[in-house]
C-alpha cells in the first residue's frame, strides 16, 4: 500500500457557551471519536509492524489533529516597538 497521512482540522472551541451542556457534549464526543480513531489506527499499525520486521511506525505518521484559531495582534510590535494599526 501507498503511504498516506490524514489531517483533521477542528475548531478550537465549538460555538456556544463553554460551560453549557450542548458544548460539553460536543467536546466529549470529539474526544471520544479521536481516542477511538487513535486506538483503531494504533492496532492496525501494530499488526503492520509485526509484518515489517518491527519497523517503527507511529500513529502520528498517519493521523494528525489540528485546531485553527485566530490570534489578536498585540497593541505594539514586540520587536520594533511600533504601534500596530
QUIPE-V381142 format. One record per residue. N is the residue number from 1. RES is the residue in one letter. SS is DSSP state (H for helix, E for strand, L for the rest). OMEGA is omega in degrees with one decimal (999 if undefined). BURIAL is + if it has 9 or more other ideal C-beta (glycine too) atoms within 8 Angstrom, else -. Layout:
# QUIPE-V381142
N,RES,SS,OMEGA,BURIAL  N,RES,SS,OMEGA,BURIAL
This chain:
# QUIPE-V381142
1,X,L,179.0,-  2,X,L,179.6,-  3,X,L,178.9,-  4,X,L,173.8,-  5,X,L,178.5,-  6,X,E,176.1,-  7,X,E,-179.7,-  8,X,E,179.6,-  9,X,E,179.2,-  10,X,E,174.2,-  11,X,E,-179.9,-  12,X,L,178.7,-  13,X,L,174.1,-  14,X,L,177.8,-  15,X,L,178.6,-  16,X,L,-179.9,-  17,X,L,-173.4,-  18,X,L,-177.5,-  19,X,L,-177.0,-  20,X,L,-179.9,-  21,X,H,-178.0,-  22,X,H,-179.4,-  23,X,H,179.3,+  24,X,H,176.1,+  25,X,H,178.0,-  26,X,H,-179.6,+  27,X,H,178.4,+  28,X,H,-177.1,-  29,X,H,173.8,-  30,X,H,-179.7,+  31,X,H,179.8,-  32,X,H,179.4,-  33,X,H,179.0,-  34,X,H,178.6,+  35,X,H,179.8,-  36,X,H,179.7,-  37,X,H,179.3,+  38,X,H,-179.3,+  39,X,H,-178.6,-  40,X,H,179.5,-  41,X,H,177.4,+  42,X,H,179.1,+  43,X,H,178.4,-  44,X,H,179.9,-  45,X,H,176.4,+  46,X,H,177.7,-  47,X,H,-179.6,-  48,X,H,179.7,+  49,X,H,178.5,+  50,X,H,179.7,-  51,X,H,-174.7,-  52,X,L,177.7,-  53,X,L,174.3,-  54,X,L,177.0,-  55,X,L,-176.5,-  56,X,L,178.0,-  57,X,L,179.3,+  58,X,L,177.2,-  59,X,H,-178.3,+  60,X,H,172.4,-  61,X,H,-174.3,-  62,X,L,-173.3,+  63,X,E,-179.3,+  64,X,E,176.8,-  65,X,E,179.1,-  66,X,E,177.1,-  67,X,E,178.7,-  68,X,E,178.4,-  69,X,L,177.5,-  70,X,L,176.0,-  71,X,L,175.7,-  72,X,L,178.2,-  73,X,L,176.0,-  74,X,L,-177.3,-  75,X,L,176.2,-  76,X,E,177.8,-  77,X,L,-177.8,+  78,X,L,-174.4,-  79,X,L,-173.4,-  80,X,L,-177.3,-  81,X,L,-179.3,-  82,X,L,177.2,-  83,X,E,178.2,-  84,X,L,-178.7,-  85,X,L,999,-
